[in-house]
């Protein structure tokens, strides 16, 4: 589930029938849960990446000993994979999702209420 799917879920007509403050609090909870799940997965991915690097480094050091070649400091240094600025991208996505929710939810609530009164 992504930020976009959380936002779409909370802009459905059935979700707009409850108390607006309660619905916004639920939306914020789910956005935060998405962030925590994503950051936990990223930490696990980085830990696995680091472990793979350490295993590869020990294998390369063994091979270097057999060929009497020294590894350079750059070869011995761990460089994490992925975008180091991903946390900022995710923060922008969260801000945009909350802004879109705040912008669209009142209008959609009004439309829903107007449609109900016209039918009823």
N, C-alpha and C positions, 0 to 999 in steps of 0.2 A: 504494500500500500504506500502511495506517495503522498506528498503534500497536496498535489492536485486532486487525488482521489478523496482525501479527507475533506477538502474544501467542497468538492462536488456533492459528497454525502450530506454535508450540513446545509447545502442550499436546496435540497430536495423539498418539495411542498410539505410532506409529512413531518419533516424535521422543523418546519417553521411554525407549527401549531402550538408549541410549548412557550413557556416564559422566555422572552428574548435574552435576559441576563443568564438564565440557566443554560440555554442553548449555546450562548457564547462561551460560557465557562466549560461546557462539554467539548466544544470545538477547540479551545485552547488546551484542554487536557489531552485531546487526541493528537494535536500538533506536537505537543511536548513529548508524548509517548513515541511518536514517530522519530523525533530527534534522538531520544534515548536509545531506541532500538537501532537506529542507524549508526550512532556513535559507538555502541557496543559491538556491532558487527565490524565496524572499521577497526576498533581496537583488537578484535580477534584476528582480523586479516593482517594487521601490522605485526602482531605477535607471531603468526605463522610465517610471515615473510621474513622476520628477523631470525626465526629458528632455521628456516631454509638457508638463509645467508650464512649463519654460523656453521651449519653442516657442510655447506659448500666450501667455506673458508678453511675448515679443518681438512677437507679433502684436498684442496689446492695447496695448503701448507705441506701436507704429506707428499704430494707430487713434487713440490718445489725442493723438498729435502732430498728426494731421490735424484733430481737432476742438478742439484747444487745451484739453484736459482733462488734469488731473494725476491719475495713479494714486495711491491712498492707500498708505501703508506696508503695511497689511494685505493689499491686493491684490498687492503685490510680494513678500510673504513666502510661502515654500513651506510648506505643511502636508501632511505625508504622509498618505495614505489608510490605512485599516485600523485595527485595534485595537493601540494602543501596548503593551498588556499581554499580547499574544499569546505572548510568550516565557515568561511565567509560567504561562499555560494549558498550553502544551506541556510545561513542566517537570512540572506536576502530572499530566498524562496519562502521561508517562514513569514517574514515581514510582508511579502507580496500576498501570500495566502490569507493572512489576517486582514490586510487592507481590503482585499477583494471581498472577503466575507462581510466586513463592516460596511462596505460600500453597497453590496447587493442584497444582503439579508433584509434590511428595512423595506426596500422597494418590493422584494418578492413577498414579504409578509402582507404589505398593503394590497398587492395584486391578488393574493390568495383570499384575503378578507373580502375584497370587492367582488371576486368571483362567487364566494359563498353567499353574499347578500343578494347578488343578482339571481342566483339559482333558487334561493330560499324565500 
